[in-house]
């Protein structure tokens, strides 16, 4: 019985890897929430974002604590939303076989 369990344990990861080469990529937009502690100067952070960009506020010394992706805000993009570039790509054996690029 142990030998059979070992065979299954070895077989299933190989099977999963086989199927992982077949997939569809979909481009979306989604909100991302940055959490700050109660001492953070949020007006000062807004000013810093305007001056230097968002990456500058992701700093524990400025009160940054954690972040979340707000999955419920996810919206699929169309090629028109993406400068005519594809927003859906279908892959078989790891190679692109189709996309919805605007013509």
C-alpha positions as CSV (number, residue, x, y, z in Angstrom):
1,X,0.0,0.0,0.0
2,X,2.8,2.4,0.7
3,X,4.4,1.8,-2.7
4,X,1.0,2.7,-4.4
5,X,0.8,5.9,-2.4
6,X,4.3,6.8,-3.4
7,X,3.5,6.2,-7.0
8,X,0.5,8.4,-6.9
9,X,2.4,11.1,-5.0
10,X,5.0,11.1,-7.8
11,X,2.5,10.9,-10.6
12,X,0.2,13.8,-9.7
13,X,2.9,16.6,-9.6
14,X,4.0,15.5,-13.0
15,X,0.4,15.5,-14.3
16,X,-0.1,19.1,-12.8
17,X,3.1,20.3,-14.5
18,X,1.8,18.9,-17.8
19,X,-1.4,20.9,-17.6
20,X,0.3,24.1,-16.4
21,X,1.6,24.6,-20.0
22,X,-2.0,25.1,-21.1
23,X,-3.5,28.4,-19.9
24,X,-5.2,31.7,-20.7
25,X,-3.8,35.0,-19.6
26,X,-6.4,37.8,-19.0
27,X,-5.4,41.4,-18.4
28,X,-7.4,43.2,-15.8
29,X,-7.4,46.4,-13.7
30,X,-7.8,46.1,-10.0
31,X,-7.5,48.4,-6.9
32,X,-4.7,47.9,-4.5
33,X,-5.0,49.1,-0.9
34,X,-2.0,50.2,1.1
35,X,-2.5,50.2,4.9
36,X,-0.8,52.7,7.2
37,X,-0.7,52.9,11.0
38,X,-2.7,55.4,13.0
39,X,0.3,57.8,13.3
40,X,0.9,58.1,9.5
41,X,0.6,61.7,8.1
42,X,-1.8,60.9,5.2
43,X,-1.8,64.4,3.8
44,X,2.0,64.3,3.9
45,X,1.9,61.0,2.1
46,X,-0.4,62.4,-0.6
47,X,2.1,65.3,-1.1
48,X,5.0,62.8,-1.3
49,X,3.2,60.7,-3.9
50,X,2.6,63.8,-6.1
51,X,6.3,64.8,-5.8
52,X,8.1,61.4,-6.0
53,X,5.6,58.7,-6.9
54,X,3.8,55.9,-5.1
55,X,6.8,53.7,-4.4
56,X,8.2,56.3,-2.0
57,X,5.4,55.9,0.5
58,X,5.8,52.1,0.9
59,X,8.1,52.6,3.8
60,X,7.6,51.4,7.4
61,X,9.2,54.6,8.7
62,X,6.3,56.5,7.1
63,X,3.8,54.2,8.7
64,X,3.3,51.7,6.0
65,X,2.0,48.4,7.5
66,X,0.6,46.1,4.8
67,X,-1.2,45.9,1.4
68,X,-4.1,44.1,-0.1
69,X,-5.4,43.4,-3.6
70,X,-9.1,44.3,-3.7
71,X,-10.2,41.3,-5.9
72,X,-13.8,42.4,-5.9
73,X,-12.8,45.5,-7.9
74,X,-11.3,43.5,-10.8
75,X,-12.4,44.6,-14.3
76,X,-11.4,42.9,-17.5
77,X,-9.8,45.2,-20.1
78,X,-10.5,45.3,-23.8
79,X,-7.8,45.9,-26.4
80,X,-9.2,49.4,-26.8
81,X,-8.4,50.0,-23.1
82,X,-4.9,48.7,-23.6
83,X,-3.6,50.8,-26.6
84,X,-4.7,48.1,-29.1
85,X,-2.7,45.4,-27.4
86,X,-4.2,42.0,-26.5
87,X,-5.9,41.5,-23.2
88,X,-6.6,37.8,-23.7
89,X,-3.9,35.3,-24.7
90,X,-4.5,31.6,-25.1
91,X,-1.5,29.2,-24.7
92,X,-1.1,25.5,-25.6
93,X,2.1,23.8,-24.6
94,X,3.4,27.1,-23.4
95,X,3.1,28.7,-26.8
96,X,0.6,31.5,-27.7
97,X,-2.1,30.1,-30.1
98,X,-4.5,33.1,-30.1
99,X,-5.0,36.6,-28.7
100,X,-7.7,39.2,-29.1
101,X,-5.3,42.0,-30.4
102,X,-7.3,44.6,-32.3
103,X,-6.7,44.6,-36.0
